[in-house]
């Protein structure tokens, strides 16, 4: 399940509200599942980034003739 642009904007606005001193800002988001989904999306993005970096390093080493 993907976080929509609108959901991301709501999360961002709530986080800003929380940082500016509104302790209930994040509570207004509703279910914690939204935050959980965002965390999972970030984990997946980080994993994909790491995999891509590994591929780039292997290609670079292959082009240089390294193992």
Secondary structure, 3 states (H helix, E strand, C coil): CCCCHHHHHHHHHHHHHHHCCCCCCCHHHCCHHHHHHHHHHHHHHHHHHHHHHHHHHHHHHHHHCCC
